Amino acid sequence: MHVLIVDDELLARNRLRVLLSECEDPASPFVIEEAASTAQALEFLQRSPFPVNILFLDVQMPGPNGLVLAQTVRSMSKPPAVVFVTAHAMYAANAFELEATDYLTKPVRLERLQQTLAKIRRIRALEGLGDATDHLPALVIRDRGRAERVPLHQIIYFKAEQKYVTVRTASRTYIYDNSLSELENRFPSQFVRIHRNALVAPSQMRALDKHYTDDDMECWVLRLHSVPETLQVSRRQLASVRHVLHSMSHCAATPQAEPA
């Protein structure tokens, strides 16, 4: 399920992340996003490619508070289940007036969170709601005992390090404990090998740049769309990278047919 945690306190967000990892269904890991304010949360909800299923929401935050955000999301076509997570019990009546699914007081206990998630799953089952994120191709990454589901369309590149693979998205970097060859075999149409140590999403390829080393050797690097770093392209893969860039630029330049 797609989860958004909204809390201005980083420690509170991290604690809830850890607790959620202990409540996870291995068949459907959580995709967890975070926001530190109502404004950040609204921006994320507007640009998210798939709906948020659960909104864990603090009440007292700088700027518009969590009650304002809960009121706003009620008008969405597919509103998330709203769960207030706050140190103040006095807002409970307001929360349920806004049709919140549950109200948790800090510090959140694991058993209480499990009850909340079970309630949400029952409601979703009764309403026949599927989870849009479960049907998107994704990579499940396990980190310090918790699983995180990273949709493939968010991954910019994979880069092999000494004993692990770096998984890069626009917002963060993950560590994946497997080989680059395994990823290439699993996702042959989604990523292109540009070097023995890197696979890149074709849509993220921006341009090739030629450089020269200190001893005057020619080398090529690939610029990307969503991140500032560049990646080295091997001579062996240079032709295929050029072909992908040419194909992408041709598609972008092809005029759309005008409607009749």
Contacts in CASP RR format, 6 or more apart in sequence:
PFRMAT RR
TARGET T0000
AUTHOR 0000-0000-0000
METHOD contacts of the structure
MODEL  1
MHVLIVDDELLARNRLRVLLSECEDPASPFVIEEAASTAQALEFLQRSPF
PVNILFLDVQMPGPNGLVLAQTVRSMSKPPAVVFVTAHAMYAANAFELEA
TDYLTKPVRLERLQQTLAKIRRIRALEGLGDATDHLPALVIRDRGRAERV
PLHQIIYFKAEQKYVTVRTASRTYIYDNSLSELENRFPSQFVRIHRNALV
APSQMRALDKHYTDDDMECWVLRLHSVPETLQVSRRQLASVRHVLHSMSH
CAATPQAEPA
1 28 0 8 1.000
1 30 0 8 1.000
1 31 0 8 1.000
1 53 0 8 1.000
1 54 0 8 1.000
1 131 0 8 1.000
1 133 0 8 1.000
1 134 0 8 1.000
2 30 0 8 1.000
2 31 0 8 1.000
2 33 0 8 1.000
2 48 0 8 1.000
2 50 0 8 1.000
2 51 0 8 1.000
2 52 0 8 1.000
2 53 0 8 1.000
2 54 0 8 1.000
2 131 0 8 1.000
2 132 0 8 1.000
2 133 0 8 1.000
3 20 0 8 1.000
3 30 0 8 1.000
3 31 0 8 1.000
3 32 0 8 1.000
3 33 0 8 1.000
3 52 0 8 1.000
3 53 0 8 1.000
3 54 0 8 1.000
3 55 0 8 1.000
3 56 0 8 1.000
4 32 0 8 1.000
4 33 0 8 1.000
4 34 0 8 1.000
4 35 0 8 1.000
4 41 0 8 1.000
4 44 0 8 1.000
4 45 0 8 1.000
4 52 0 8 1.000
4 54 0 8 1.000
4 55 0 8 1.000
4 56 0 8 1.000
4 80 0 8 1.000
5 13 0 8 1.000
5 16 0 8 1.000
5 17 0 8 1.000
5 32 0 8 1.000
5 33 0 8 1.000
5 34 0 8 1.000
5 35 0 8 1.000
5 56 0 8 1.000
6 34 0 8 1.000
6 35 0 8 1.000
6 36 0 8 1.000
6 37 0 8 1.000
6 38 0 8 1.000
6 40 0 8 1.000
6 41 0 8 1.000
6 55 0 8 1.000
6 56 0 8 1.000
6 57 0 8 1.000
6 58 0 8 1.000
6 61 0 8 1.000
6 66 0 8 1.000
6 69 0 8 1.000
7 13 0 8 1.000
7 16 0 8 1.000
7 34 0 8 1.000
7 36 0 8 1.000
7 56 0 8 1.000
7 57 0 8 1.000
7 58 0 8 1.000
7 61 0 8 1.000
7 85 0 8 1.000
8 36 0 8 1.000
8 37 0 8 1.000
8 58 0 8 1.000
8 61 0 8 1.000
8 62 0 8 1.000
9 58 0 8 1.000
10 36 0 8 1.000
12 58 0 8 1.000
12 85 0 8 1.000
12 106 0 8 1.000
13 34 0 8 1.000
13 36 0 8 1.000
15 107 0 8 1.000
15 108 0 8 1.000
16 56 0 8 1.000
16 85 0 8 1.000
16 108 0 8 1.000
17 32 0 8 1.000
17 34 0 8 1.000
17 146 0 8 1.000
18 146 0 8 1.000
19 108 0 8 1.000
19 110 0 8 1.000
19 113 0 8 1.000
20 30 0 8 1.000
20 32 0 8 1.000
20 113 0 8 1.000
20 146 0 8 1.000
21 30 0 8 1.000
21 145 0 8 1.000
21 146 0 8 1.000
21 147 0 8 1.000
22 110 0 8 1.000
22 146 0 8 1.000
23 110 0 8 1.000
23 113 0 8 1.000
23 114 0 8 1.000
23 117 0 8 1.000
24 30 0 8 1.000
24 146 0 8 1.000
24 147 0 8 1.000
26 147 0 8 1.000
28 131 0 8 1.000
28 134 0 8 1.000
29 140 0 8 1.000
29 147 0 8 1.000
29 148 0 8 1.000
29 149 0 8 1.000
30 148 0 8 1.000
30 149 0 8 1.000
31 133 0 8 1.000
31 138 0 8 1.000
31 148 0 8 1.000
31 149 0 8 1.000
31 150 0 8 1.000
31 151 0 8 1.000
32 148 0 8 1.000
33 44 0 8 1.000
33 48 0 8 1.000
33 52 0 8 1.000
35 41 0 8 1.000
35 43 0 8 1.000
35 44 0 8 1.000
36 61 0 8 1.000
37 61 0 8 1.000
37 62 0 8 1.000
37 63 0 8 1.000
38 61 0 8 1.000
38 63 0 8 1.000
38 64 0 8 1.000
38 65 0 8 1.000
38 66 0 8 1.000
38 68 0 8 1.000
38 69 0 8 1.000
39 63 0 8 1.000
39 64 0 8 1.000
41 55 0 8 1.000
41 69 0 8 1.000
42 69 0 8 1.000
42 72 0 8 1.000
44 52 0 8 1.000
45 52 0 8 1.000
45 73 0 8 1.000
45 76 0 8 1.000
49 153 0 8 1.000
50 132 0 8 1.000
50 133 0 8 1.000
50 136 0 8 1.000
51 78 0 8 1.000
51 80 0 8 1.000
51 132 0 8 1.000
52 80 0 8 1.000
53 80 0 8 1.000
53 81 0 8 1.000
53 120 0 8 1.000
53 124 0 8 1.000
53 131 0 8 1.000
53 133 0 8 1.000
54 80 0 8 1.000
54 81 0 8 1.000
54 83 0 8 1.000
54 120 0 8 1.000
55 69 0 8 1.000
55 70 0 8 1.000
55 73 0 8 1.000
55 80 0 8 1.000
55 81 0 8 1.000
55 82 0 8 1.000
55 83 0 8 1.000
56 83 0 8 1.000
56 85 0 8 1.000
57 66 0 8 1.000
57 69 0 8 1.000
57 70 0 8 1.000
57 82 0 8 1.000
57 83 0 8 1.000
57 84 0 8 1.000
57 85 0 8 1.000
58 66 0 8 1.000
58 84 0 8 1.000
58 85 0 8 1.000
58 86 0 8 1.000
59 65 0 8 1.000
59 66 0 8 1.000
59 67 0 8 1.000
59 84 0 8 1.000
59 86 0 8 1.000
59 88 0 8 1.000
59 91 0 8 1.000
59 95 0 8 1.000
60 66 0 8 1.000
60 86 0 8 1.000
60 88 0 8 1.000
66 84 0 8 1.000
67 91 0 8 1.000
67 94 0 8 1.000
67 95 0 8 1.000
67 98 0 8 1.000
70 82 0 8 1.000
70 84 0 8 1.000
70 95 0 8 1.000
70 98 0 8 1.000
70 100 0 8 1.000
71 98 0 8 1.000
73 79 0 8 1.000
73 80 0 8 1.000
73 82 0 8 1.000
74 98 0 8 1.000
74 99 0 8 1.000
81 101 0 8 1.000
81 120 0 8 1.000
81 123 0 8 1.000
81 124 0 8 1.000
82 95 0 8 1.000
82 98 0 8 1.000
82 99 0 8 1.000
82 100 0 8 1.000
82 101 0 8 1.000
83 100 0 8 1.000
83 101 0 8 1.000
83 102 0 8 1.000
83 103 0 8 1.000
83 104 0 8 1.000
83 116 0 8 1.000
83 120 0 8 1.000
84 91 0 8 1.000
84 92 0 8 1.000
84 95 0 8 1.000
84 100 0 8 1.000
84 102 0 8 1.000
84 103 0 8 1.000
84 104 0 8 1.000
85 104 0 8 1.000
85 105 0 8 1.000
85 106 0 8 1.000
85 108 0 8 1.000
86 103 0 8 1.000
86 104 0 8 1.000
86 105 0 8 1.000
86 106 0 8 1.000
87 105 0 8 1.000
87 106 0 8 1.000
88 105 0 8 1.000
89 105 0 8 1.000
91 103 0 8 1.000
92 103 0 8 1.000
95 103 0 8 1.000
96 103 0 8 1.000
101 116 0 8 1.000
101 119 0 8 1.000
101 120 0 8 1.000
101 123 0 8 1.000
102 116 0 8 1.000
102 119 0 8 1.000
102 120 0 8 1.000
104 112 0 8 1.000
104 113 0 8 1.000
104 116 0 8 1.000
124 130 0 8 1.000
124 131 0 8 1.000
133 149 0 8 1.000
133 151 0 8 1.000
136 151 0 8 1.000
136 152 0 8 1.000
136 153 0 8 1.000
137 151 0 8 1.000
137 152 0 8 1.000
137 153 0 8 1.000
137 187 0 8 1.000
137 190 0 8 1.000
138 149 0 8 1.000
138 150 0 8 1.000
138 151 0 8 1.000
138 152 0 8 1.000
139 149 0 8 1.000
139 150 0 8 1.000
139 152 0 8 1.000
139 155 0 8 1.000
139 167 0 8 1.000
139 176 0 8 1.000
139 183 0 8 1.000
140 147 0 8 1.000
140 148 0 8 1.000
140 149 0 8 1.000
140 150 0 8 1.000
141 147 0 8 1.000
141 148 0 8 1.000
141 149 0 8 1.000
141 150 0 8 1.000
141 167 0 8 1.000
141 174 0 8 1.000
141 175 0 8 1.000
141 176 0 8 1.000
142 148 0 8 1.000
142 177 0 8 1.000
143 174 0 8 1.000
143 175 0 8 1.000
148 174 0 8 1.000
150 167 0 8 1.000
150 169 0 8 1.000
150 174 0 8 1.000
152 187 0 8 1.000
152 190 0 8 1.000
154 169 0 8 1.000
154 170 0 8 1.000
155 167 0 8 1.000
155 168 0 8 1.000
155 169 0 8 1.000
155 191 0 8 1.000
155 201 0 8 1.000
156 168 0 8 1.000
156 169 0 8 1.000
156 170 0 8 1.000
156 200 0 8 1.000
156 201 0 8 1.000
156 204 0 8 1.000
156 224 0 8 1.000
156 225 0 8 1.000
156 226 0 8 1.000
156 227 0 8 1.000
157 168 0 8 1.000
157 191 0 8 1.000
157 198 0 8 1.000
157 199 0 8 1.000
157 200 0 8 1.000
157 201 0 8 1.000
157 204 0 8 1.000
157 224 0 8 1.000
157 231 0 8 1.000
158 165 0 8 1.000
158 166 0 8 1.000
158 167 0 8 1.000
158 168 0 8 1.000
158 176 0 8 1.000
158 180 0 8 1.000
158 183 0 8 1.000
158 191 0 8 1.000
158 198 0 8 1.000
158 199 0 8 1.000
159 165 0 8 1.000
159 166 0 8 1.000
159 168 0 8 1.000
159 197 0 8 1.000
159 198 0 8 1.000
159 231 0 8 1.000
160 166 0 8 1.000
160 179 0 8 1.000
160 180 0 8 1.000
160 196 0 8 1.000
160 197 0 8 1.000
160 198 0 8 1.000
164 175 0 8 1.000
164 176 0 8 1.000
164 177 0 8 1.000
164 178 0 8 1.000
165 175 0 8 1.000
165 176 0 8 1.000
165 177 0 8 1.000
165 178 0 8 1.000
165 179 0 8 1.000
165 180 0 8 1.000
165 183 0 8 1.000
166 173 0 8 1.000
166 174 0 8 1.000
166 175 0 8 1.000
166 176 0 8 1.000
167 173 0 8 1.000
167 174 0 8 1.000
167 175 0 8 1.000
167 176 0 8 1.000
168 174 0 8 1.000
168 227 0 8 1.000
170 226 0 8 1.000
170 227 0 8 1.000
176 183 0 8 1.000
180 197 0 8 1.000
180 198 0 8 1.000
180 199 0 8 1.000
183 191 0 8 1.000
183 199 0 8 1.000
184 191 0 8 1.000
184 193 0 8 1.000
184 199 0 8 1.000
187 199 0 8 1.000
190 201 0 8 1.000
191 199 0 8 1.000
191 200 0 8 1.000
191 201 0 8 1.000
191 202 0 8 1.000
192 199 0 8 1.000
192 200 0 8 1.000
192 201 0 8 1.000
192 202 0 8 1.000
192 205 0 8 1.000
192 240 0 8 1.000
192 241 0 8 1.000
192 244 0 8 1.000
193 199 0 8 1.000
193 237 0 8 1.000
193 240 0 8 1.000
194 200 0 8 1.000
194 222 0 8 1.000
194 231 0 8 1.000
194 232 0 8 1.000
194 233 0 8 1.000
194 234 0 8 1.000
194 237 0 8 1.000
194 241 0 8 1.000
195 231 0 8 1.000
195 232 0 8 1.000
195 233 0 8 1.000
195 234 0 8 1.000
195 237 0 8 1.000
196 234 0 8 1.000
198 231 0 8 1.000
198 232 0 8 1.000
200 222 0 8 1.000
200 224 0 8 1.000
200 231 0 8 1.000
202 244 0 8 1.000
202 247 0 8 1.000
202 248 0 8 1.000
203 225 0 8 1.000
203 248 0 8 1.000
204 224 0 8 1.000
204 225 0 8 1.000
204 226 0 8 1.000
205 222 0 8 1.000
205 224 0 8 1.000
205 225 0 8 1.000
205 241 0 8 1.000
205 244 0 8 1.000
205 245 0 8 1.000
205 248 0 8 1.000
206 222 0 8 1.000
206 223 0 8 1.000
206 224 0 8 1.000
206 225 0 8 1.000
207 222 0 8 1.000
207 223 0 8 1.000
207 245 0 8 1.000
208 220 0 8 1.000
208 221 0 8 1.000
208 222 0 8 1.000
208 223 0 8 1.000
208 233 0 8 1.000
208 238 0 8 1.000
208 241 0 8 1.000
208 242 0 8 1.000
208 245 0 8 1.000
209 220 0 8 1.000
209 221 0 8 1.000
209 222 0 8 1.000
209 223 0 8 1.000
209 230 0 8 1.000
210 218 0 8 1.000
210 219 0 8 1.000
210 220 0 8 1.000
211 218 0 8 1.000
211 219 0 8 1.000
211 220 0 8 1.000
211 221 0 8 1.000
212 218 0 8 1.000
212 219 0 8 1.000
213 219 0 8 1.000
219 232 0 8 1.000
220 232 0 8 1.000
220 233 0 8 1.000
220 235 0 8 1.000
220 238 0 8 1.000
220 241 0 8 1.000
221 230 0 8 1.000
221 231 0 8 1.000
221 232 0 8 1.000
221 233 0 8 1.000
222 230 0 8 1.000
222 231 0 8 1.000
222 232 0 8 1.000
222 233 0 8 1.000
222 241 0 8 1.000
223 230 0 8 1.000
224 230 0 8 1.000
224 231 0 8 1.000
233 241 0 8 1.000
END
